[in-house]
Amino acid sequence: MTIDMRPLGRTDLMVTSCCLGTMTWGEQNTEAEGHAQMDYALERGINFFDTAELYAIPPKPETQGSTERIIGSWFAARGNRDRVILASKIAGRSDMAWHRSYPVSETRLDGRAIDDAVENSLKRLQTDYIDLYQLHWPDRFAPRFGMTPDFDKMRSDFVSFDDTLGHLRRHVDKGNLRHFGLSNETAFGVMRFLAASEAHGLPRVQSVQNAYNLVNRTFEEGLTEITAHEQVGLLAYSPLAQGYLTGKYRGGAMPDGSRKVLFGRLGRYEKGNAEAAINAYLDLAKTHGIDPAHLAIKFCDTRPFTTSTIIGATSLEQLRTDIDAFELEWSEELETAVNAIHLRYPSPCP
């Protein structure tokens, strides 16, 4: 199989159009299973891995950082750090104070937090550099994860764009970080970071990691224009809508070991027209004799603004299915059918 190689923003890095997600390692997956997934991904030609200081998911003190530690032990055992373009993230503003190694009431994106997060991630990852360092979500209040906008909160204080970038630059200058990206971000946030970097010679945004899938196409409502003009591409996460677009939950099914059974954190995909939209895409896949997971993943891969689509799995069988999706031949017929469903049910799961 040939995996596309695409430029990461305006950098000299070429990343695979398929990115290996890792958030289940240390919770649903053991260290050995994480190692096996990375081995298999490299065998299939994937050079781009994504993680975060937050992981494993769901976030809790007992497992925070476990995913990075698993990646680090794999690097140490295999001696192949140079074969991977590695992305990680610092937690945005939250009450999950356990992320910091000093007393604090909340996580922020200020200088001390950035220093702490970078140093601890590098130790866990057993590397001296991270290729793409992302802000997992903003320091300011911004509508995300389907939240209802709160105008008063949006006007509250937050760490400035200049300050955050200035502290990141120190780590870029030291060689600890190569490039900078955003996650769960809005068009306003991306443009403000771009403006700050251009005005003050600070690290430039190269990518935005946002949820994007057949039932959440909100990235298209402003951020695609930034991709076209500024080459800030999408790293699409949750292409399978946390498993709903595979059909595993259809008709109220509750598969053993699934995230819905284990954690019950899937409300984003269980509201409004979500079920009707998901069923329409599942039926479309069946009509064309396509694995619904392949339809969903290849849809993300074929968008002109997508740099890479992040896949995640809890078994090698799932991982094989996800990677095989990139072999699907996308047709005008599929494009027309997908857009017709989107017109009936526009982004029911933002």
N, C-alpha and C positions, 0 to 999 in steps of 0.2 A: 504494500500500500504506500502511496505517496501522500505524505502530509504536507500541506502548503507551508511555505516559509514566508512570514510577513514581517515588515519592519515594525519595531516597537516605537511608535511616535516618530520623533525626529532623531532618534539615536542610531548608532551603528549596529544595534543588536537585531538579529533576525530570530523571531520566535515561531514555534510551530502553531498552526491554527487550532490545534488541540492542546489544551493546558490541563495538567493533572492537578485536580483538587485533592486536598488532604485532610479536611476538617474532621473526619470520623476516626482518624488514627489516635489511639489513646483513650477512646471511649467505646465505639463499636468495633474497632479493629485493634488487634495487638501489634506490638512492634514487628514481629515476624511477618504479619500480613501486610503492614505498611511497606516493609522492605521488599516483599514479593511484588507489590503493586508498582513500586518504583523500578524494579528490575524489568518488569513486563513493559512498562511505558517506554523505557529506553530501547528495549528490543523492537518496539513498534515505531521508533523514530521520533518520539516526543522529547523535546529538549526544555520544556517550560513547565515548572512546578510552582504552585501557589500555596502559601500557608499564612499564618498569622500568630501573633503572640497570644491571641484569645483562644486558639484552638487547643483541645478538642471541643466540639459542639455537642450538647448545649454548654454554654459557659458556666464554669463553677471553679472555685479555688483549687479543688482536688486535682483537676485535670488541666488547668491553665498551663500552657507551655509544653504539654506532653507531645503534641504533634511536631513541634520544632525539634524536640529531643530525639524523636524517632528518625527524623530526616538527618539530624546530626550524627546519630550512630551509624546510619547507612553510609553517609559520606566517609566516616572514619573507617568503616569496614571495607568499602569498595574502592576508596581512593580516587573517586571520579567527580570531584566537585567541578572540574573544568568542563564537564559534559552537560551541565545543567544551568539554565538561566533561571535563577531563583527569585521569586517574589515573596515578600512578607508584608505584614501590616502592624501598625501601632493602633491600639484602641483609641477611639475618640472620646468625647466627653460622656461620662457615665458614672453611676454609683458603684461600679465594680472595682473598688479600690484595691482589691487583692492583686491586680496587675502590677502595681508599683512595689518596689522593694524598700520604700521609705514610707513613713506615716503620712497618709493623705486621705481626704474624705471622698475624693472623686478622681477619675482619670481625666486628664486634660491633654492638650497638644502644645504645652509650653516647653521651654528649654530643658528644665530638669527632667520632665517626663520623657522627652525625646532621648536625652542622654541615657536614661535608665532603660528605656525600652530597647534601644539599639544595642547597647552593651549586653543586655541579658539575652536578646535574640541571637546575637553572634555567638555567645557562649553555648547556648542550647544547640544551635545549628552546627557547631564545631567548624566554623568558617570565619574568615577575616573580612568578608564582604557580602553584601546583599545586592543583587542586580537591580531590583525594582522595589523600592520601599514606599508603601502606600498608607495613607490615612484611612483607617477602616471605616470611619464615618466622621462627620464634621465636629469641631469643637462648639460651633454655634448650633442653636436649634434650627433644624431644617426639616421640612416634611419628607419622610422616608418610611419605608416598610408599610405603606398604606395608611399612614397617620393622617388625621384631620389637621389641616393647617391651623396654627395658633399664632395670630398676628402679633400679639403682645410678646410672646416668647421669642419670636423671630427678631424682635427689636432689642433683645437683651444683650448684655456684654458677652464678648467671646475673645479668645486669643486672636490677635490680628493675623491676617494672611502674611504680612511682612515678617512678623515675629516667628511664626512657624517655619517659614521658608528659610529665614536667617539661621535658625538653629539646625535645620537639616543641612544647610550648606557647609557647616562646620564638619559634619560627618562625611559629606561628599569630598571636601578638601582633604580629609584624613584618609580617604580611600575606603571607608567602611560601607558607604552607600554609593552606588553608581548612578542610579536614576530615581525619579520621583513620580508617584502616581496617586490617584485619588480613588475612593470607593464610596458607594452609596451617596453620591454627590449630585448636585443640581447644576443647571446651566449657569446660574448666578455664581455659584462657588467656583466652577471651573474658570470662568472668565476673570473673576477677581484674582485667582491664583496666577493666571497667565499675565494679567496686568502687573501684578507685583513682581513677577520674575523679570518681565521686560523692563520695568522701570528701575530696578535695583540690581540687575545681574544675578538674580537668585535662581535656584534650580527650577527647571521648566516642567510643567505637567506633561507626561508622555502618554498616559492612559487613564481610563475611568472604569473601575470594576463595579458594575451595577447589575442588579437582577434584570434579566431580559429573556423572554420566552414567548411562546405563542399566546399566552393569556396575560402577558405583561409587556406591552410594546411602548411603554411610556418614554423610553430612551429616545424614541423617534420624535418626540414633541419639543425639540430644542437642542438636544445634545448632538444630534447628527449634523447639524449645521456647523458646530464647533469642530467635529471630526473633519468635515470637508475643507474648512478654511485653515484650521490650526493643526491638523494631523494628530489629534488626541483621540485615539481609537478606543473602542469598547472591548473590555474583557468581560464577556457575558457569563454571569454566574446563574445558577439554578435554571439551566436550559430545559430541564425536565419538570420544572415547577414542583420541586421536592418530591418527585415520583408520581405526581398525579397524571402527567402526560404519558406515562408508560401504561396506564390502565390498571395498575396494581390495586387502586382503591375504588375502582368502578363498582357501582351498585352497593356501596357501603362495606366493601371487603376490608378486612383488617389483617393483613399478612403478618405472620409471626416475625419478630425481629425488625419490623419496619419502624421508621421514625415516628409515625403516627401512634403506633402501639407503645413504643418506648417512652416518648417524650410529649406527645400531644401538642406540638407547637406549630401546627399547620393551618391555623385559622385564616391566613392570607389567601389560601386557595379554597376556602369553603364559604364564600359569601356571594350574594347577588346572583349574577348569571354564570358564576364560575362553573358549576356542574354542567350546565347546558353547553357552554363553550368547550369545556374539556371533552365532553362526549362527542361533540361535533368533530373535533380533531381526531379523536380515536376512531370514529366511523370513517373519516377520510382516509386514514392510514389503512384500515381494513379493506376499503373499496379498492385501493391501489396495491394491495398485497404487500404492504410495507410494515415493518416493525414500528409501532408508534414512537418508540424511543428514537429510532433513526430519523423519522420525520421531524421530531421536535429539535433534535440536535443539529441536523443538517439545515433546518430553517435558520438557526442562529449563525451557522457557519457561512451561509451564502449572503448575508447582509454586507453591503459594501463598506459599512462603518465598523465591522467587527474585526478586531485584530486577532483575538483568540477566544475560543469557547471553553469554559472551565467545566470539566466533567469530574464526577466523584462517584465512588462505588464502595460497597462494603464486601464485595467478593470479586475474585478474578473473572468469574463468569460475567458479572455486571460490567466490569471494566472492559472486557473484550467486546461486549455488545455496544458499549458507548463509543469505543474507538472505531469499531466497524461502521458506525453511522457516517463517518466522514467519507466512506466509499460510495454512498448513495448518490445516484445521478439526479440532480435537481432539475425539474422540467418546468416549462412555462405553464403546463397544466396544473402542476402542484402549486406554483406561485399564485395562479388565478384562484384556485380553490381555497388556499389559505387566506388570501386577502378577502374573499367573499365571506368567510366565517368571521374574520376580524371586523368587517363592516356590520355584521349582525350583533356581535358581542365584543365591542372595542375595549380591550385591556380590562377585563373584570377583576384582575388580581394585581393591582399596582403595588 
